[in-house]
Amino acid sequence: MPKDERRAAALYEQACSGGYAKGCFNLGVSHMTGQGVPKDEHRAAALWEQSCTGDLFQGCTSLGVLYANGQGVPKDEHRAAALWEQSCTGGHATGCFNLGVLYANGQGMPQDERRVAALYEQACTGGLSQGCTSLGTLYFNGQGVPQDERRAATLYEQACTGGHATGCFNLGVLHEEGQGVPQDERRAAALYEQACTGGLFQGCTSLGVLYFNGQGVPQDERRAATLYEQACTGGHATGCFNLGVLYFNGQGVPQDEHRVAVLYEQACTGGFFQGCTSLGTLYFNGQGVPKDEHRAASLYEQACTGGHATGCFNLGVLYFNGQGVPKDERRAAALYEQACFGGYAKGCFNLGMLHEEGQGVPKDERRAAALYEQACTSGLFPGCTSLGVLYFSGQGVPQDERRAATLWEQACTGGHATGCLKLGLIHEEGQGVPKDERRAAALYEQACTGGDVQGCTCLGVLYINGQGVPKDERRAATLWEQSCAGGHATGCLKLGMLHEEGQGVPKDERRAASLYEQACTSGNARGCSNLSALREKDQGVPKDATTVFGVALSSAKRQDIRRAARREGVVPEREDDAYWYDLYPAKDLLDGADKLRVGYVAATDQLAVFQYEFPSFIDIEQVGRISSMVQAKYGAPNSKKGRIGLGKVVHTWNRRDGVVITVSRDWPSTTTFLTFTIPSAKKAMEAEIAASDKAKVEKQSRKNSQAF
């Protein structure tokens, strides 16, 4: 016959009036859902009351739900408990389960885990699979019953067989981990599949992880992506996050940073706080979203509040550096503390550094040592290295060179290059360990290969002297080239000395001068004195010349600078004679510099402008630091305009060779420029640019006049 909800409701009414409790119950369901009759929770409550009084215990259970939620009746957890007690006693499994939930949460009665277990047992025995799952969880955790992983597994199996997806999922976890059952990743995959198909999206996510890793199923990143997509669409935040990671790395899906940001946003909004942290990092770096350090800070704050330790750490870094938030070392320390307490070893390490230096917290080397110990124990090997330094010098701990050696050995074995370097230094000197130059050389090699350029420098010294390795000046030169390129001033100095003397490399005093200049600019006093000595002998560069890369700027041509840049290993962003300016990255040339612009007179190729740009976000002290760097090389400026703390600043050096050096800052931007200018050449270049602009305007004007 045709479906007719109104007719059904009328018949339920008739049955109820005739004293048939199930008719009252079904009519209550119709009123609760608004099927065939107006939706009326108050009327549903009255009808379920009637069915409960008529000993239909399902009615008691449903009426209890209304009292628990305050639907159609006043909210009353005690009344709900009494109704579920009545229905449970009458054999309705859902009543037993609901009453168990109240006892578990202490709602309307004292919290009682034993009573909870008994009620879930009744629900499970009565055929409610959800009761089996919940009872299994009590056995797994040992709550109200003895801990028994095997019993938990049996109950989850029972629940899963009864169609409860969470039971399948929980049993899958046990099989994946080998808890209470044999470890069996294939079985885990099958159970996660069952859970996923049953609408538990957490199962889809976990199955996706197995496909991604090839555990129990063939490795299949595309299948993993499909499962994460399904989980995410179903509202499982971890699925959104995992799918975002795949899009970030281009695994199983095309790389797409914009899509990554959307998925991390979904994960974050869904309460998965690692998503907030990762989204914050995208905003910090400007990946897939506009660069926004303030937004990054807000997201890290959200993640940290939600308990994600990495979010606390990242926010601490922003406060320490004053990026997107005001600079605040105390706040940074508090956040590192929070991250450390949350189990994030980098938080312990950074907090240790603050205590060692007394930044944002009282200087406390004992506390620093304890924090480094914590980081080291957690597998963060820089913590082992730093703790070794304290033991070696007896800061905050008793002096103990052997203990230092053990810690540096641990750090080096763990892949921390500085640990290898430190261990090499004491093997070279025989401090806390037997003197062993061969071992020192091997450790310096490890440090150098691992990215600690001081290791390259130290290994070069052994090769030049033939200590622990065969004497080899060419190898020493190669190592010092590597360390100098990595920013180690001593490497530049030593390579300069080889070029000055022609040891292991061709004799080249200009190159020597360039290397001494690099060492000097990086704060190496010997580099400055060697450069001065070359100038006094008028070797390599003219006396009193203003030089960059060993090239005298006052007479430099386009090809001189380009050759010198290539010699320094600088890869140009643009070197094109069709433009007045060549463009270079400057991050590896001067600390804090981002860009280098070099302008020439087109007609003569003469250098006109050589300018470094140092980007900054509210770093008012930056201009002073750069000015001090220039003063260290060229002495006090001829003029100073503006105040370091506020407003525009221009410091000027008028050099004897005609070059003008300026360190300048506009306002409110705190970006600083270090500019070398040859005034006559700059004037000629500007005239060329103006003439070119005028010609373009005239040409466009002629085109416009012909168009109408």
WOKA-V72484 format. One record per residue. N is the residue number from 1. RES is the residue in one letter. PHI is phi as a letter, one per 30 degrees, with the letter a starting at -180 (NA if undefined). OMEGA is omega as a letter, one per 20 degrees, with the letter a starting at -180 (none if undefined). D_FIRST is the distance of its C-alpha to the first C-alpha in Angstrom with 1 decimal. Layout:
N;RES;PHI;OMEGA;D_FIRST, N;RES;PHI;OMEGA;D_FIRST
//
This chain:
1;M;NA;a;0.0, 2;P;d;r;3.8, 3;K;d;a;6.6, 4;D;a;a;8.8, 5;E;d;r;12.0, 6;R;d;a;13.7, 7;R;d;r;11.6, 8;A;e;a;11.8, 9;A;d;a;15.5, 10;A;d;r;16.0, 11;L;d;r;14.8, 12;Y;d;r;17.1, 13;E;e;a;19.8, 14;Q;d;a;19.5, 15;A;d;a;19.7, 16;C;d;r;22.6, 17;S;d;r;24.4, 18;G;d;r;24.2, 19;G;i;r;26.1, 20;Y;c;a;23.5, 21;A;e;a;24.9, 22;K;d;r;21.9, 23;G;d;r;19.9, 24;C;d;a;23.0, 25;F;d;a;23.0, 26;N;d;r;19.4, 27;L;d;r;20.0, 28;G;d;r;23.2, 29;V;d;r;21.6, 30;S;d;r;19.4, 31;H;d;a;22.7, 32;M;d;a;24.6, 33;T;c;a;22.4, 34;G;i;r;21.5, 35;Q;c;r;17.7, 36;G;i;r;16.3, 37;V;b;r;19.8, 38;P;d;r;23.3, 39;K;d;a;24.9, 40;D;a;a;27.4, 41;E;d;r;29.2, 42;H;d;r;31.3, 43;R;d;r;28.3, 44;A;e;r;26.8, 45;A;d;a;30.2, 46;A;d;a;30.3, 47;L;d;r;27.0, 48;W;d;r;28.0, 49;E;d;a;31.3, 50;Q;d;a;29.6, 51;S;d;r;27.6, 52;C;d;r;30.9, 53;T;d;r;32.9, 54;G;d;r;30.3, 55;D;i;r;31.4, 56;L;c;a;28.3, 57;F;d;r;30.6, 58;Q;d;r;28.0, 59;G;d;r;28.2, 60;C;d;a;32.0, 61;T;d;a;31.8, 62;S;d;r;29.6, 63;L;d;r;31.8, 64;G;e;r;34.8, 65;V;d;r;33.6, 66;L;d;r;33.5, 67;Y;d;r;37.0, 68;A;d;a;38.2, 69;N;c;a;37.1, 70;G;i;r;37.7, 71;Q;c;r;34.2, 72;G;i;r;33.5, 73;V;b;r;36.5, 74;P;d;r;40.1, 75;K;d;a;40.8, 76;D;a;a;42.2, 77;E;d;r;42.6, 78;H;d;r;44.2, 79;R;d;r;41.2, 80;A;e;a;38.9, 81;A;d;a;41.1, 82;A;d;r;41.1, 83;L;d;r;37.3, 84;W;d;r;37.1, 85;E;d;a;39.9, 86;Q;d;a;37.9, 87;S;d;r;34.7, 88;C;d;r;36.8, 89;T;d;r;38.6, 90;G;d;r;35.3, 91;G;j;r;34.4, 92;H;c;a;32.2, 93;A;d;a;33.5, 94;T;d;r;32.6, 95;G;d;r;34.7, 96;C;d;a;37.6, 97;F;d;a;37.3, 98;N;d;r;37.2, 99;L;d;r;40.2, 100;G;d;r;42.0, 101;V;d;r;41.6, 102;L;d;r;43.2, 103;Y;d;r;46.1, 104;A;d;a;46.5, 105;N;c;a;46.9, 106;G;i;a;48.8, 107;Q;c;r;46.3, 108;G;i;r;46.8, 109;M;a;a;48.8, 110;P;d;r;51.7, 111;Q;d;a;51.0, 112;D;a;a;51.0, 113;E;d;r;50.3, 114;R;d;r;50.6, 115;R;d;r;48.0, 116;V;e;a;45.7, 117;A;e;a;46.1, 118;A;d;a;45.3, 119;L;d;r;42.1, 120;Y;d;r;41.0, 121;E;d;r;41.9, 122;Q;d;a;39.6, 123;A;d;a;36.7, 124;C;d;r;37.3, 125;T;d;a;37.6, 126;G;d;r;34.4, 127;G;j;r;32.5, 128;L;c;a;32.6, 129;S;d;r;34.0, 130;Q;d;r;35.3, 131;G;d;r;37.6, 132;C;d;r;39.0, 133;T;d;a;39.8, 134;S;d;r;41.5, 135;L;d;r;43.4, 136;G;e;r;44.5, 137;T;d;r;45.9, 138;L;d;r;47.9, 139;Y;d;a;49.4, 140;F;d;a;50.2, 141;N;c;a;52.1, 142;G;i;a;53.5, 143;Q;c;r;52.0, 144;G;i;r;51.9, 145;V;b;r;52.2, 146;P;d;r;54.8, 147;Q;d;a;54.4, 148;D;a;a;52.9, 149;E;d;r;51.6, 150;R;d;r;50.6, 151;R;d;r;48.5, 152;A;e;a;46.9, 153;A;d;r;46.1, 154;T;d;a;44.5, 155;L;d;r;42.3, 156;Y;d;r;41.3, 157;E;e;a;40.5, 158;Q;d;a;38.2, 159;A;d;a;36.5, 160;C;d;r;36.1, 161;T;d;r;34.6, 162;G;d;r;32.1, 163;G;j;a;31.0, 164;H;c;a;33.2, 165;A;e;a;34.7, 166;T;d;r;37.8, 167;G;d;r;38.7, 168;C;d;a;38.7, 169;F;d;a;40.8, 170;N;d;r;43.3, 171;L;d;r;43.7, 172;G;d;r;44.4, 173;V;d;r;47.2, 174;L;d;r;48.7, 175;H;d;r;48.8, 176;E;d;a;50.2, 177;E;c;a;53.0, 178;G;i;a;53.5, 179;Q;c;r;53.0, 180;G;i;r;52.1, 181;V;b;r;51.1, 182;P;d;r;53.0, 183;Q;d;a;53.1, 184;D;a;a;50.7, 185;E;d;r;49.8, 186;R;d;r;47.5, 187;R;d;r;45.4, 188;A;e;a;45.5, 189;A;d;a;44.2, 190;A;d;a;41.3, 191;L;d;r;40.4, 192;Y;d;r;40.7, 193;E;d;r;38.4, 194;Q;d;r;35.9, 195;A;d;a;36.4, 196;C;d;r;36.1, 197;T;d;r;32.9, 198;G;d;r;31.6, 199;G;j;r;32.3, 200;L;c;a;35.7, 201;F;d;r;37.8, 202;Q;d;r;41.0, 203;G;d;r;40.3, 204;C;d;r;40.1, 205;T;d;a;43.5, 206;S;d;r;45.1, 207;L;d;r;43.9, 208;G;e;r;45.4, 209;V;d;r;48.7, 210;L;d;r;48.8, 211;Y;d;r;48.2, 212;F;d;a;50.9, 213;N;c;a;53.4, 214;G;i;a;52.4, 215;Q;c;r;51.9, 216;G;i;r;49.8, 217;V;b;r;48.4, 218;P;d;r;50.3, 219;Q;d;a;51.7, 220;D;a;a;49.6, 221;E;d;r;50.2, 222;R;d;r;47.5, 223;R;d;r;44.8, 224;A;e;r;46.2, 225;A;d;r;45.9, 226;T;d;r;42.2, 227;L;d;r;41.4, 228;Y;d;r;43.4, 229;E;d;r;41.6, 230;Q;d;r;38.2, 231;A;d;a;39.6, 232;C;d;r;41.1, 233;T;d;r;38.0, 234;G;d;r;36.2, 235;G;j;r;39.0, 236;H;d;a;41.4, 237;A;d;r;44.8, 238;T;d;r;46.8, 239;G;d;r;44.7, 240;C;d;a;45.7, 241;F;d;a;49.3, 242;N;d;r;49.5, 243;L;d;r;48.0, 244;G;d;r;50.7, 245;V;d;r;53.4, 246;L;d;r;52.3, 247;Y;d;r;52.5, 248;F;d;a;55.9, 249;N;c;a;57.3, 250;G;i;a;55.5, 251;Q;c;r;54.0, 252;G;i;r;50.9, 253;V;b;r;50.5, 254;P;d;r;53.0, 255;Q;d;a;55.4, 256;D;a;a;54.3, 257;E;d;r;55.9, 258;H;d;r;53.9, 259;R;d;r;50.6, 260;V;e;a;52.4, 261;A;d;r;53.1, 262;V;d;a;49.5, 263;L;d;r;48.3, 264;Y;d;r;51.0, 265;E;d;r;50.1, 266;Q;d;a;46.4, 267;A;d;a;47.8, 268;C;d;r;50.2, 269;T;d;r;47.6, 270;G;d;r;45.3, 271;G;j;r;48.1, 272;F;c;a;49.7, 273;F;d;r;53.2, 274;Q;d;r;54.8, 275;G;d;r;52.8, 276;C;d;r;54.8, 277;T;d;a;58.0, 278;S;d;r;57.3, 279;L;d;r;56.2, 280;G;e;r;59.5, 281;T;d;r;61.5, 282;L;d;r;59.9, 283;Y;d;a;61.0, 284;F;d;a;64.4, 285;N;c;a;65.0, 286;G;i;r;63.2, 287;Q;c;r;60.8, 288;G;i;r;57.7, 289;V;b;r;58.3, 290;P;d;r;61.4, 291;K;d;a;64.1, 292;D;a;a;64.0, 293;E;d;r;65.9, 294;H;d;r;64.9, 295;R;d;r;61.1, 296;A;e;a;61.9, 297;A;d;r;63.6, 298;S;d;a;60.6, 299;L;d;r;58.2, 300;Y;d;r;60.7, 301;E;d;r;60.9, 302;Q;d;a;57.1, 303;A;d;a;57.1, 304;C;d;r;60.1, 305;T;d;r;58.5, 306;G;d;r;55.4, 307;G;j;r;57.7, 308;H;c;a;58.3, 309;A;d;a;61.9, 310;T;d;r;62.5, 311;G;d;r;61.4, 312;C;d;a;64.1, 313;F;d;a;66.6, 314;N;d;r;65.9, 315;L;d;r;66.1, 316;G;d;r;69.4, 317;V;d;r;70.8, 318;L;d;r;69.9, 319;Y;d;a;71.7, 320;F;d;a;74.7, 321;N;c;a;75.1, 322;G;i;a;74.1, 323;Q;c;r;71.3, 324;G;i;r;68.6, 325;V;b;r;69.9, 326;P;d;r;73.4, 327;K;d;a;75.6, 328;D;a;a;75.6, 329;E;d;r;76.9, 330;R;d;r;76.1, 331;R;d;r;72.5, 332;A;e;a;72.5, 333;A;d;r;74.0, 334;A;d;r;71.4, 335;L;d;r;68.6, 336;Y;d;r;70.3, 337;E;d;a;70.6, 338;Q;d;r;66.8, 339;A;d;r;66.1, 340;C;d;r;68.5, 341;F;d;r;67.0, 342;G;d;r;63.6, 343;G;j;a;64.9, 344;Y;c;a;65.8, 345;A;e;r;69.2, 346;K;d;r;70.3, 347;G;d;r;70.1, 348;C;d;a;72.6, 349;F;d;a;74.8, 350;N;d;r;74.9, 351;L;d;r;75.5, 352;G;e;r;78.3, 353;M;d;r;79.9, 354;L;d;r;79.8, 355;H;d;r;81.5, 356;E;d;a;84.0, 357;E;c;a;84.9, 358;G;i;r;84.4, 359;Q;c;r;81.9, 360;G;i;r;79.6, 361;V;b;r;80.5, 362;P;d;r;83.8, 363;K;d;a;85.6, 364;D;a;a;85.0, 365;E;d;r;85.8, 366;R;d;r;84.8, 367;R;d;r;81.3, 368;A;e;a;81.2, 369;A;d;a;82.1, 370;A;d;a;79.4, 371;L;d;r;76.8, 372;Y;d;r;78.0, 373;E;e;a;77.9, 374;Q;d;r;74.2, 375;A;d;a;73.4, 376;C;d;r;75.4, 377;T;d;a;73.7, 378;S;d;r;70.3, 379;G;j;r;71.3, 380;L;c;a;72.5, 381;F;d;r;75.8, 382;P;e;r;77.4, 383;G;d;r;77.4, 384;C;d;a;79.5, 385;T;d;a;81.9, 386;S;d;r;82.4, 387;L;d;r;82.8, 388;G;d;r;85.4, 389;V;d;r;87.3, 390;L;d;r;87.5, 391;Y;d;a;88.8, 392;F;d;a;91.3, 393;S;c;a;92.8, 394;G;i;r;92.3, 395;Q;c;r;90.2, 396;G;i;r;88.1, 397;V;b;r;88.6, 398;P;d;r;91.7, 399;Q;d;a;93.3, 400;D;a;a;92.3, 401;E;d;r;92.8, 402;R;d;r;91.4, 403;R;d;r;88.1, 404;A;e;a;88.0, 405;A;d;r;88.4, 406;T;d;a;85.6, 407;L;d;r;83.2, 408;W;d;r;84.2, 409;E;d;r;83.7, 410;Q;d;a;80.2, 411;A;d;a;79.4, 412;C;d;r;80.9, 413;T;d;r;79.0, 414;G;d;r;75.8, 415;G;j;r;76.6, 416;H;c;a;78.2, 417;A;e;a;81.1, 418;T;d;r;83.1, 419;G;d;r;83.2, 420;C;d;r;84.7, 421;L;e;a;87.2, 422;K;d;r;88.3, 423;L;d;r;88.7, 424;G;d;a;90.7, 425;L;d;a;93.0, 426;I;d;r;93.9, 427;H;d;r;94.4, 428;E;d;a;96.8, 429;E;c;a;98.8, 430;G;i;r;98.3, 431;Q;c;r;96.9, 432;G;i;r;94.9, 433;V;b;r;94.7, 434;P;d;r;97.3, 435;K;d;a;98.7, 436;D;a;a;97.0, 437;E;d;r;97.2, 438;R;d;r;95.3, 439;R;d;r;92.4, 440;A;e;a;92.7, 441;A;d;r;92.5, 442;A;d;a;89.4, 443;L;d;r;87.8, 444;Y;d;r;88.8, 445;E;d;r;87.3, 446;Q;d;a;84.0, 447;A;d;a;84.2, 448;C;d;r;85.0, 449;T;d;a;82.2, 450;G;d;r;79.8, 451;G;j;r;80.7, 452;D;c;a;83.4, 453;V;d;r;86.1, 454;Q;d;r;88.8, 455;G;d;r;88.4, 456;C;d;r;89.3, 457;T;d;a;92.4, 458;C;d;r;93.5, 459;L;d;r;93.0, 460;G;e;r;95.0, 461;V;d;r;97.9, 462;L;d;r;97.9, 463;Y;d;a;98.1, 464;I;d;a;100.9, 465;N;c;a;102.9, 466;G;i;a;101.9, 467;Q;c;r;100.7, 468;G;i;r;98.3, 469;V;b;r;97.6, 470;P;d;r;100.0, 471;K;d;a;101.7, 472;D;a;a;99.8, 473;E;d;r;100.4, 474;R;d;r;97.9, 475;R;d;r;95.2, 476;A;d;a;96.2, 477;A;d;r;96.0, 478;T;d;a;92.5, 479;L;d;r;91.4, 480;W;d;r;92.9, 481;E;d;a;91.4, 482;Q;d;a;88.0, 483;S;d;r;88.7, 484;C;d;r;90.1, 485;A;d;r;87.1, 486;G;d;r;85.0, 487;G;j;r;87.0, 488;H;c;a;89.5, 489;A;e;a;92.7, 490;T;d;r;95.0, 491;G;d;r;93.6, 492;C;d;a;94.6, 493;L;e;a;98.0, 494;K;d;r;98.7, 495;L;d;r;97.5, 496;G;d;r;99.8, 497;M;d;r;102.7, 498;L;d;a;102.1, 499;H;d;r;102.1, 500;E;d;a;105.2, 501;E;c;a;107.0, 502;G;i;r;105.4, 503;Q;c;r;104.3, 504;G;i;r;101.4, 505;V;b;r;100.6, 506;P;d;r;102.7, 507;K;d;a;105.0, 508;D;a;a;103.4, 509;E;d;r;104.6, 510;R;d;r;102.2, 511;R;d;r;99.3, 512;A;e;r;101.0, 513;A;d;r;101.3, 514;S;d;a;97.6, 515;L;d;r;96.7, 516;Y;d;r;99.1, 517;E;d;r;97.6, 518;Q;d;r;94.1, 519;A;d;a;95.3, 520;C;d;a;97.2, 521;T;d;r;94.2, 522;S;d;r;92.1, 523;G;j;r;94.8, 524;N;d;a;97.0, 525;A;d;r;100.6, 526;R;d;r;102.2, 527;G;d;r;100.3, 528;C;d;a;101.8, 529;S;d;r;105.3, 530;N;d;r;105.1, 531;L;d;r;103.9, 532;S;d;a;106.8, 533;A;d;r;109.2, 534;L;d;a;108.1, 535;R;d;a;108.5, 536;E;d;r;112.0, 537;K;d;a;113.0, 538;D;h;r;111.4, 539;Q;c;r;109.4, 540;G;i;a;106.0, 541;V;b;r;105.6, 542;P;d;r;108.1, 543;K;d;a;109.4, 544;D;i;r;107.5, 545;A;d;r;104.8, 546;T;d;a;101.3, 547;T;b;r;99.2, 548;V;b;a;95.6, 549;F;h;a;94.8, 550;G;i;a;98.6, 551;V;c;r;99.0, 552;A;d;a;101.3, 553;L;d;a;99.1, 554;S;d;a;102.0, 555;S;c;a;102.6, 556;A;d;r;99.3, 557;K;c;a;97.7, 558;R;e;a;94.1, 559;Q;d;r;94.7, 560;D;d;a;96.5, 561;I;d;a;93.5, 562;R;d;r;91.0, 563;R;d;a;93.1, 564;A;d;r;93.4, 565;A;d;r;89.7, 566;R;d;r;88.9, 567;R;d;r;91.6, 568;E;d;r;89.7, 569;G;i;a;86.5, 570;V;d;r;84.8, 571;V;c;a;82.1, 572;P;d;r;82.1, 573;E;d;r;79.1, 574;R;a;r;81.1, 575;E;b;a;84.7, 576;D;b;a;85.1, 577;D;d;r;88.3, 578;A;d;r;86.3, 579;Y;c;r;85.6, 580;W;d;a;88.1, 581;Y;c;r;86.3, 582;D;c;a;85.4, 583;L;b;a;82.6, 584;Y;b;r;82.3, 585;P;d;a;80.3, 586;A;b;a;82.5, 587;K;d;a;80.6, 588;D;c;a;82.8, 589;L;c;r;86.1, 590;L;b;a;86.4, 591;D;e;r;84.5, 592;G;j;a;81.9, 593;A;d;a;82.5, 594;D;c;a;79.5, 595;K;b;r;81.0, 596;L;b;r;84.4, 597;R;c;a;85.4, 598;V;b;a;88.7, 599;G;c;a;90.0, 600;Y;b;r;92.9, 601;V;d;a;95.0, 602;A;d;a;93.7, 603;A;d;a;97.2, 604;T;b;a;99.0, 605;D;i;a;96.3, 606;Q;d;r;97.9, 607;L;d;r;95.9, 608;A;c;a;95.1, 609;V;b;r;92.5, 610;F;b;a;91.2, 611;Q;b;r;88.4, 612;Y;c;r;86.2, 613;E;c;r;83.2, 614;F;c;a;82.1, 615;P;d;a;78.7, 616;S;a;r;78.1, 617;F;b;r;75.6, 618;I;h;r;77.6, 619;D;c;a;80.4, 620;I;d;a;83.4, 621;E;d;a;85.8, 622;Q;e;a;85.1, 623;V;d;r;87.7, 624;G;d;r;90.3, 625;R;d;a;89.5, 626;I;d;r;89.9, 627;S;d;r;93.1, 628;S;d;r;94.5, 629;M;d;r;93.7, 630;V;d;r;95.7, 631;Q;d;a;98.5, 632;A;d;a;98.8, 633;K;c;a;99.7, 634;Y;c;a;101.5, 635;G;i;a;102.8, 636;A;d;r;102.2, 637;P;d;r;100.8, 638;N;d;r;103.1, 639;S;a;r;100.9, 640;K;b;r;97.9, 641;K;b;r;95.8, 642;G;j;a;93.0, 643;R;c;a;91.8, 644;I;e;a;89.8, 645;G;d;a;87.6, 646;L;a;r;86.6, 647;G;i;a;86.7, 648;K;d;a;88.0, 649;V;b;r;90.5, 650;V;b;r;92.9, 651;H;c;a;95.5, 652;T;b;r;97.9, 653;W;c;r;100.4, 654;N;c;a;103.0, 655;R;d;a;104.1, 656;R;d;a;107.6, 657;D;d;r;106.3, 658;G;j;r;104.6, 659;V;d;r;101.0, 660;V;c;r;99.2, 661;I;c;r;96.7, 662;T;b;r;94.2, 663;V;c;a;91.6, 664;S;b;r;89.4, 665;R;b;r;86.3, 666;D;d;a;84.7, 667;W;a;j;82.8, 668;P;d;r;80.2, 669;S;d;r;79.3, 670;T;c;r;81.1, 671;T;d;a;81.0, 672;T;c;r;84.6, 673;F;b;r;86.6, 674;L;c;a;89.6, 675;T;b;r;91.4, 676;F;c;a;94.6, 677;T;b;r;96.0, 678;I;c;a;98.9, 679;P;e;a;99.6, 680;S;d;r;101.3, 681;A;d;r;98.7, 682;K;d;r;95.8, 683;K;d;r;97.4, 684;A;d;r;97.7, 685;M;d;r;94.1, 686;E;d;r;92.9, 687;A;d;r;95.0, 688;E;d;a;93.4, 689;I;d;a;89.9, 690;A;d;r;90.8, 691;A;d;r;92.3, 692;S;d;r;89.2, 693;D;d;a;86.9, 694;K;d;r;89.2, 695;A;d;r;89.1, 696;K;d;r;85.3, 697;V;d;a;85.2, 698;E;d;r;87.7, 699;K;d;r;85.8, 700;Q;d;r;82.6, 701;S;d;r;84.4, 702;R;d;r;85.8, 703;K;d;a;82.3, 704;N;d;a;81.0, 705;S;d;r;83.9, 706;Q;d;a;83.1, 707;A;d;r;79.4, 708;F;b;none;80.0
//
